Amino acid sequence: MRKMSLDLGDRRIGIAISDPLGIIANPLETYTRTSIKADIAHIAELVKSQNVDCIILGLPINMDGTEGERVQKSRDFGMLLSENIPDVKIDYMDERWTTVSAEKMLIDADVSREKRKTVIDKVAATIILQSYLDKIKK
């Protein structure tokens, strides 16, 4: 079974998926959001087609460790996922610095600014997922 991570944004959701052994995270797609119902349906279809048993949502915790409005939005989305995809575990991972790390990686790889906009969310999701996979292996 695979693990999937989501980097939840207001306009886009970065999605990454692990290999079947749960060792390596790979970017899957950047999904452009349309509505909550459509977003959930799209993720449910990916869960089914990719044989996913766990979804990890990034939590945008504040730098001082407190949880703000964005964290609550992620938790609310996680609740909707668990209600609509009940046989899949929902877990959370601190995502502080993931977008910054993704941006740095893309700049270091000499990816153009325009191209970075289209891939940064799925790269951030990949960083979230790899951190999660590394954590559960320890």
Residue pairs with C-beta under 8 A, 6 or more apart in sequence:
1 20
1 22
1 51
1 52
1 53
1 54
2 17
2 18
2 19
2 20
2 22
2 50
2 51
2 52
2 53
3 17
3 18
3 22
3 25
3 52
3 53
3 54
3 55
3 56
3 129
3 132
3 133
4 15
4 16
4 17
4 18
4 28
4 43
4 46
4 47
4 50
4 52
4 54
4 55
4 56
4 129
5 15
5 16
5 17
5 25
5 55
5 56
5 57
5 58
5 93
5 125
5 126
5 128
5 129
5 132
6 13
6 14
6 15
6 43
6 55
6 56
6 57
6 58
6 77
6 125
7 13
7 14
7 15
7 16
7 58
7 95
7 98
7 99
7 121
7 122
7 124
7 125
7 128
8 57
8 58
8 73
8 74
8 77
9 33
9 121
10 33
11 32
11 33
12 30
12 31
12 32
12 33
12 121
13 30
13 31
13 33
13 39
13 43
13 121
13 125
14 27
14 30
14 31
14 120
14 121
14 122
14 123
14 124
14 125
14 126
15 27
15 28
15 29
15 30
15 31
15 43
15 46
15 122
15 125
16 25
16 26
16 27
16 28
16 122
16 125
16 126
16 128
16 129
17 25
17 26
17 28
17 46
17 50
17 52
17 129
18 24
18 25
18 26
18 129
18 133
19 26
20 51
22 133
22 136
23 133
23 137
24 130
24 133
25 126
25 127
25 129
25 130
25 133
26 126
27 119
27 122
27 123
27 125
27 126
28 46
28 50
28 122
28 125
29 122
30 118
30 119
30 121
30 122
31 39
31 42
31 43
33 39
36 80
40 80
40 81
40 84
40 85
43 55
43 81
43 85
44 84
44 85
46 52
47 55
47 85
47 88
52 88
53 88
53 89
54 88
54 89
54 90
54 91
55 78
55 81
55 85
55 88
55 89
55 90
55 91
56 91
56 92
56 93
56 128
56 129
56 132
57 74
57 75
57 77
57 78
57 81
57 90
57 91
57 92
57 93
58 74
58 92
58 93
58 94
58 95
58 98
58 124
58 125
58 128
59 67
59 71
59 74
59 75
59 92
59 93
59 94
59 95
60 68
60 70
60 71
60 74
60 95
60 96
61 67
61 71
61 94
61 95
61 96
62 68
63 96
74 92
75 92
78 90
78 92
81 88
81 90
82 88
82 90
91 132
93 128
93 131
93 132
93 135
95 124
95 128
98 124
98 127
98 128
98 131
99 120
99 124
101 124
101 127
102 120
102 123
102 124
102 126
102 127
103 116
103 120
105 123
106 115
106 116
106 119
106 120
106 123
107 116
111 119
